[in-house]
């Protein structure tokens, strides 16, 4: 079986390779020299993931295509940044974090959740989707330099450190992406799609 991960992020691709135990040929868009921009104009994580998986699967007949869209929702901010997580401030990760902390200043409701929505497509048809949610709260300050995105201001439920202070293996074992990915891997390795 051949699986395209609709990303250029080699770290993400390597994680999938590990989880799939090399029983599947896993390719990235970089492996295919495919650098065409995909316009993600959906209103939800699911819609944006679906746009990517269907778009790529239409180009590569006979390949399964897995795409994801993920980000953080903060209850007090009406679930923003949401699908705009990567570009919330117009700057990078630090600017995004500072914008969130500024907007939450003086607020008591700091509930947040990371969301990952994976979609699997084949020959232009959506086969399934997998949702991962990681609940937590937003800190009052940036803590930790591990990870990326909003990790350094997100405290996972049940812990007293930020995701940015967590060991990478521990974070990966608990994260929204891991939750969604394990559901997918279970189906894929059990030949649900053959």
PABAVO-310756 format. One record per residue (C-alpha): z, x, y. Coordinates in nm, 2 decimals. Each point is the difference from the previous one (the first is absolute). Layout:
REM PABAVO-310756
<atom><w>Z</w><u>X</u><v>Y</v></atom>
...
END
This chain:
REM PABAVO-310756
<atom><w>0.00</w><u>0.00</u><v>0.00</v></atom>
<atom><w>-0.07</w><u>0.11</u><v>0.35</v></atom>
<atom><w>0.21</w><u>-0.09</u><v>0.30</v></atom>
<atom><w>-0.08</w><u>0.07</u><v>0.37</v></atom>
<atom><w>0.30</w><u>0.01</u><v>0.23</v></atom>
<atom><w>-0.14</w><u>-0.11</u><v>0.34</v></atom>
<atom><w>0.16</w><u>0.28</u><v>0.20</v></atom>
<atom><w>-0.06</w><u>0.36</u><v>0.11</v></atom>
<atom><w>0.37</w><u>0.07</u><v>-0.04</v></atom>
<atom><w>0.02</w><u>0.25</u><v>-0.29</v></atom>
<atom><w>0.38</w><u>-0.03</u><v>-0.03</v></atom>
<atom><w>-0.05</w><u>-0.38</u><v>-0.07</v></atom>
<atom><w>-0.27</w><u>0.07</u><v>-0.25</v></atom>
<atom><w>0.21</w><u>0.26</u><v>-0.18</v></atom>
<atom><w>0.29</w><u>-0.25</u><v>-0.03</v></atom>
<atom><w>-0.23</w><u>-0.24</u><v>-0.17</v></atom>
<atom><w>-0.13</w><u>0.27</u><v>-0.23</v></atom>
<atom><w>0.36</w><u>0.07</u><v>-0.11</v></atom>
<atom><w>0.09</w><u>-0.36</u><v>-0.05</v></atom>
<atom><w>-0.31</w><u>-0.07</u><v>-0.20</v></atom>
<atom><w>0.07</w><u>0.29</u><v>-0.24</v></atom>
<atom><w>-0.36</w><u>0.13</u><v>0.03</v></atom>
<atom><w>-0.11</w><u>-0.28</u><v>-0.22</v></atom>
<atom><w>-0.23</w><u>-0.11</u><v>0.28</v></atom>
<atom><w>-0.25</w><u>0.20</u><v>0.20</v></atom>
<atom><w>0.13</w><u>-0.03</u><v>0.36</v></atom>
<atom><w>-0.22</w><u>0.07</u><v>0.30</v></atom>
<atom><w>0.06</w><u>-0.01</u><v>0.37</v></atom>
<atom><w>-0.26</w><u>-0.09</u><v>0.27</v></atom>
<atom><w>0.00</w><u>0.38</u><v>0.08</v></atom>
<atom><w>-0.11</w><u>0.07</u><v>-0.36</v></atom>
<atom><w>-0.29</w><u>-0.23</u><v>0.06</v></atom>
<atom><w>-0.09</w><u>0.15</u><v>0.34</v></atom>
<atom><w>0.04</w><u>-0.35</u><v>0.14</v></atom>
<atom><w>0.12</w><u>0.02</u><v>0.36</v></atom>
<atom><w>-0.14</w><u>-0.33</u><v>0.12</v></atom>
<atom><w>0.24</w><u>-0.19</u><v>0.23</v></atom>
<atom><w>0.14</w><u>-0.32</u><v>-0.14</v></atom>
<atom><w>0.09</w><u>-0.25</u><v>0.28</v></atom>
<atom><w>0.34</w><u>-0.15</u><v>-0.09</v></atom>
<atom><w>0.00</w><u>-0.32</u><v>0.21</v></atom>
<atom><w>0.22</w><u>-0.21</u><v>-0.23</v></atom>
<atom><w>0.31</w><u>-0.18</u><v>0.13</v></atom>
<atom><w>0.23</w><u>0.11</u><v>-0.29</v></atom>
<atom><w>0.06</w><u>0.30</u><v>-0.22</v></atom>
<atom><w>-0.16</w><u>-0.19</u><v>-0.29</v></atom>
<atom><w>-0.32</w><u>-0.08</u><v>0.20</v></atom>
<atom><w>-0.04</w><u>0.36</u><v>0.12</v></atom>
<atom><w>0.05</w><u>0.14</u><v>-0.36</v></atom>
<atom><w>-0.25</w><u>-0.26</u><v>-0.13</v></atom>
<atom><w>-0.26</w><u>0.10</u><v>0.26</v></atom>
<atom><w>0.03</w><u>0.36</u><v>-0.12</v></atom>
<atom><w>0.00</w><u>-0.06</u><v>-0.38</v></atom>
<atom><w>-0.29</w><u>-0.25</u><v>0.01</v></atom>
<atom><w>-0.20</w><u>0.21</u><v>0.24</v></atom>
<atom><w>0.02</w><u>0.32</u><v>-0.21</v></atom>
<atom><w>-0.05</w><u>-0.19</u><v>-0.33</v></atom>
<atom><w>-0.32</w><u>-0.14</u><v>0.13</v></atom>
<atom><w>-0.13</w><u>0.35</u><v>0.05</v></atom>
<atom><w>0.11</w><u>0.15</u><v>-0.34</v></atom>
<atom><w>-0.10</w><u>-0.23</u><v>-0.29</v></atom>
<atom><w>0.20</w><u>0.06</u><v>-0.32</v></atom>
<atom><w>0.30</w><u>0.14</u><v>0.17</v></atom>
<atom><w>0.34</w><u>-0.16</u><v>0.05</v></atom>
<atom><w>0.11</w><u>0.03</u><v>0.37</v></atom>
<atom><w>0.36</w><u>0.00</u><v>0.12</v></atom>
<atom><w>0.08</w><u>-0.03</u><v>0.37</v></atom>
<atom><w>0.32</w><u>-0.04</u><v>0.18</v></atom>
<atom><w>0.12</w><u>-0.10</u><v>0.34</v></atom>
<atom><w>0.36</w><u>0.06</u><v>0.10</v></atom>
<atom><w>0.24</w><u>0.01</u><v>0.30</v></atom>
<atom><w>0.33</w><u>-0.12</u><v>0.13</v></atom>
<atom><w>0.11</w><u>-0.34</u><v>0.12</v></atom>
<atom><w>0.31</w><u>-0.03</u><v>0.23</v></atom>
<atom><w>0.16</w><u>-0.35</u><v>0.01</v></atom>
<atom><w>0.12</w><u>0.03</u><v>0.37</v></atom>
<atom><w>-0.36</w><u>0.09</u><v>0.11</v></atom>
<atom><w>-0.16</w><u>-0.30</u><v>-0.17</v></atom>
<atom><w>-0.10</w><u>0.22</u><v>-0.29</v></atom>
<atom><w>-0.18</w><u>0.25</u><v>0.21</v></atom>
<atom><w>-0.13</w><u>0.27</u><v>-0.03</v></atom>
<atom><w>-0.13</w><u>-0.15</u><v>-0.32</v></atom>
<atom><w>-0.37</w><u>0.08</u><v>-0.06</v></atom>
<atom><w>0.00</w><u>0.20</u><v>0.32</v></atom>
<atom><w>0.27</w><u>0.24</u><v>-0.13</v></atom>
<atom><w>-0.21</w><u>0.31</u><v>0.01</v></atom>
<atom><w>-0.12</w><u>-0.06</u><v>0.36</v></atom>
<atom><w>0.29</w><u>-0.20</u><v>0.15</v></atom>
<atom><w>0.06</w><u>0.23</u><v>0.30</v></atom>
<atom><w>-0.35</w><u>0.14</u><v>0.03</v></atom>
<atom><w>0.15</w><u>0.34</u><v>-0.09</v></atom>
<atom><w>0.13</w><u>0.16</u><v>-0.32</v></atom>
<atom><w>0.30</w><u>-0.05</u><v>-0.22</v></atom>
<atom><w>0.26</w><u>0.12</u><v>0.26</v></atom>
<atom><w>-0.14</w><u>-0.23</u><v>0.27</v></atom>
<atom><w>0.00</w><u>-0.29</u><v>-0.24</v></atom>
<atom><w>0.36</w><u>0.06</u><v>-0.09</v></atom>
<atom><w>0.11</w><u>0.04</u><v>0.36</v></atom>
<atom><w>-0.18</w><u>-0.32</u><v>0.10</v></atom>
<atom><w>0.19</w><u>-0.20</u><v>-0.28</v></atom>
<atom><w>0.33</w><u>0.15</u><v>0.09</v></atom>
<atom><w>-0.06</w><u>-0.08</u><v>0.37</v></atom>
<atom><w>-0.09</w><u>-0.36</u><v>-0.09</v></atom>
<atom><w>0.31</w><u>-0.04</u><v>-0.21</v></atom>
<atom><w>0.24</w><u>0.15</u><v>0.25</v></atom>
<atom><w>0.30</w><u>-0.23</u><v>0.03</v></atom>
<atom><w>-0.12</w><u>-0.23</u><v>-0.28</v></atom>
<atom><w>0.23</w><u>-0.08</u><v>-0.30</v></atom>
<atom><w>-0.26</w><u>-0.12</u><v>-0.24</v></atom>
<atom><w>-0.16</w><u>0.31</u><v>-0.14</v></atom>
<atom><w>-0.13</w><u>-0.13</u><v>-0.33</v></atom>
<atom><w>-0.33</w><u>0.15</u><v>-0.11</v></atom>
<atom><w>-0.22</w><u>0.03</u><v>-0.31</v></atom>
<atom><w>-0.27</w><u>0.23</u><v>-0.10</v></atom>
<atom><w>-0.29</w><u>-0.18</u><v>-0.17</v></atom>
<atom><w>-0.28</w><u>0.13</u><v>-0.22</v></atom>
<atom><w>-0.28</w><u>-0.22</u><v>-0.12</v></atom>
<atom><w>-0.23</w><u>0.14</u><v>-0.26</v></atom>
<atom><w>-0.33</w><u>-0.17</u><v>-0.11</v></atom>
<atom><w>-0.21</w><u>0.07</u><v>-0.30</v></atom>
<atom><w>-0.37</w><u>-0.07</u><v>0.00</v></atom>
<atom><w>-0.30</w><u>0.05</u><v>-0.24</v></atom>
<atom><w>-0.37</w><u>-0.05</u><v>0.08</v></atom>
<atom><w>0.08</w><u>-0.19</u><v>0.32</v></atom>
<atom><w>0.26</w><u>-0.24</u><v>-0.15</v></atom>
<atom><w>0.37</w><u>0.00</u><v>0.07</v></atom>
<atom><w>0.19</w><u>0.03</u><v>-0.33</v></atom>
<atom><w>0.36</w><u>0.00</u><v>0.12</v></atom>
<atom><w>0.25</w><u>0.10</u><v>0.26</v></atom>
<atom><w>0.34</w><u>0.16</u><v>-0.01</v></atom>
<atom><w>0.27</w><u>-0.03</u><v>0.26</v></atom>
<atom><w>0.29</w><u>0.25</u><v>0.06</v></atom>
<atom><w>0.28</w><u>-0.07</u><v>0.24</v></atom>
<atom><w>0.28</w><u>0.24</u><v>0.10</v></atom>
<atom><w>0.28</w><u>-0.16</u><v>0.20</v></atom>
<atom><w>0.22</w><u>0.18</u><v>0.25</v></atom>
<atom><w>0.10</w><u>0.04</u><v>0.37</v></atom>
<atom><w>-0.10</w><u>0.20</u><v>0.30</v></atom>
<atom><w>0.24</w><u>0.27</u><v>0.12</v></atom>
<atom><w>0.09</w><u>0.07</u><v>0.37</v></atom>
<atom><w>-0.14</w><u>0.35</u><v>-0.01</v></atom>
<atom><w>-0.26</w><u>0.22</u><v>-0.19</v></atom>
<atom><w>0.16</w><u>0.17</u><v>-0.30</v></atom>
<atom><w>-0.17</w><u>0.22</u><v>-0.25</v></atom>
<atom><w>-0.33</w><u>0.18</u><v>-0.01</v></atom>
<atom><w>-0.12</w><u>-0.08</u><v>-0.35</v></atom>
<atom><w>-0.27</w><u>-0.26</u><v>-0.05</v></atom>
<atom><w>-0.22</w><u>-0.15</u><v>0.27</v></atom>
<atom><w>-0.06</w><u>-0.31</u><v>0.20</v></atom>
<atom><w>0.32</w><u>-0.19</u><v>0.06</v></atom>
<atom><w>0.20</w><u>0.17</u><v>-0.28</v></atom>
<atom><w>0.24</w><u>0.18</u><v>0.25</v></atom>
<atom><w>0.12</w><u>-0.33</u><v>0.15</v></atom>
<atom><w>0.01</w><u>-0.22</u><v>-0.32</v></atom>
<atom><w>0.32</w><u>-0.02</u><v>-0.20</v></atom>
<atom><w>-0.07</w><u>-0.15</u><v>-0.35</v></atom>
<atom><w>0.22</w><u>-0.28</u><v>-0.11</v></atom>
<atom><w>0.31</w><u>0.13</u><v>-0.18</v></atom>
<atom><w>-0.03</w><u>0.35</u><v>0.15</v></atom>
<atom><w>0.15</w><u>0.17</u><v>0.31</v></atom>
<atom><w>-0.28</w><u>0.25</u><v>0.06</v></atom>
<atom><w>-0.35</w><u>-0.05</u><v>0.13</v></atom>
<atom><w>-0.31</w><u>0.03</u><v>-0.22</v></atom>
<atom><w>-0.07</w><u>0.31</u><v>0.22</v></atom>
<atom><w>0.32</w><u>0.16</u><v>-0.13</v></atom>
<atom><w>-0.07</w><u>-0.08</u><v>-0.37</v></atom>
<atom><w>-0.13</w><u>0.24</u><v>-0.26</v></atom>
<atom><w>-0.38</w><u>-0.08</u><v>-0.05</v></atom>
<atom><w>0.04</w><u>-0.08</u><v>-0.37</v></atom>
<atom><w>0.29</w><u>-0.24</u><v>0.08</v></atom>
<atom><w>-0.19</w><u>-0.17</u><v>0.28</v></atom>
<atom><w>-0.32</w><u>-0.03</u><v>-0.22</v></atom>
<atom><w>0.20</w><u>-0.16</u><v>-0.28</v></atom>
<atom><w>0.13</w><u>-0.28</u><v>0.23</v></atom>
<atom><w>-0.27</w><u>-0.05</u><v>0.25</v></atom>
<atom><w>-0.22</w><u>-0.31</u><v>0.07</v></atom>
<atom><w>-0.31</w><u>0.20</u><v>-0.12</v></atom>
<atom><w>0.18</w><u>0.09</u><v>-0.33</v></atom>
<atom><w>0.10</w><u>-0.36</u><v>-0.06</v></atom>
<atom><w>-0.36</w><u>-0.12</u><v>0.04</v></atom>
<atom><w>-0.15</w><u>0.30</u><v>-0.18</v></atom>
<atom><w>0.22</w><u>-0.04</u><v>-0.31</v></atom>
<atom><w>-0.11</w><u>-0.37</u><v>-0.03</v></atom>
<atom><w>-0.37</w><u>0.11</u><v>0.02</v></atom>
<atom><w>0.05</w><u>0.29</u><v>-0.25</v></atom>
<atom><w>0.17</w><u>-0.22</u><v>-0.25</v></atom>
<atom><w>-0.30</w><u>-0.24</u><v>0.00</v></atom>
<atom><w>-0.26</w><u>0.28</u><v>0.01</v></atom>
<atom><w>0.14</w><u>0.21</u><v>-0.28</v></atom>
<atom><w>0.05</w><u>-0.32</u><v>-0.22</v></atom>
<atom><w>-0.37</w><u>-0.06</u><v>0.03</v></atom>
<atom><w>0.04</w><u>-0.33</u><v>0.19</v></atom>
<atom><w>-0.35</w><u>0.05</u><v>0.16</v></atom>
<atom><w>-0.20</w><u>0.10</u><v>-0.31</v></atom>
END
